[in-house]
């Protein structure tokens, strides 16, 4: 398992989107974020596509996209950008 964390800017992007949508869209976003966190914790290198450096990933799920940096030796994933 990998430890998944979110940068403050990514959390702010998520919050901005979350408060600006209706309750149904909030449920969809919350479910997608939960699934993305679980998938990234399980096997981040199998998710999405590499971008730039081998350790950078962009992952799409429903209306959600996240950009993350994976540190395999440390078994960490840091989400640094969010879009919906």
N, C-alpha and C positions, 0 to 999 in steps of 0.2 A: 504494500500500500504506500501511496505517496501522500504527503501532507499538502493540502491545498490551502492557499491563502490569497486574499485579494488586496491589491494596493488601494490606498485611499482614493486616488483618482478613478479607478474602476468602480469602487463602491459608490462614489458620487455620481458617476454616469448611470449606474443602475438605479439609484434613488431618483434621479431626475426623470428617467423614463417611467419608473414605477408610479410616481405621484401624478404623472401627466396622462395616465390612461384610465379607462373604466375598469370596474371590478372584475369583469370577465377576462380582460387582457392581463390584469394583475395576476390572476390565477394561472394563466398560460405562462407568463414570464416566470413566476415563482416555481412552477413545475419544471420548466426548462432549466433554470439555474440549478435546482436541486439535482436534476439528472446529469447536468454537465459536471457539477462538483463530484458526483459519485463516479462518473466515467473517468474524469481526470485523476481521481484518487486511485482508481483501479489500474489503468494502463494509459497514461497520457500520451505516449508516443504512438499509440494506435488510433488516437482521435484526431480528426481534422487533417490539416495539411501543414507541412513545414513552410515557414516564411523566413526568408533571409537566412539566418543562422539555423543550423540543424535543431537547436534547442528551442527555437521559437515556433509556436503552433497557433493556428487560427482554427477555431472549432465552431461549427454551425449546428444549431438545433432549433428547429421551428423558427420563430422570429428572432432568436437570440444568436449573437456572435460574440465570442470572447477571444482575446489574444492572450497567450500565456507563455511564460518561459519555464522550461522544464530543466531541473538539475537532477539528472539521473543518479550520480553518486550520492548526493545528499537526500534523494528521494523526496524532493519538494517540487511543487508547482506554484508559480506566482502568477495570478491573473492580473494583467496590467491595463487592460482595456475592455470595455463592454459597449455593445451597440444592440439596439432592438428596433 
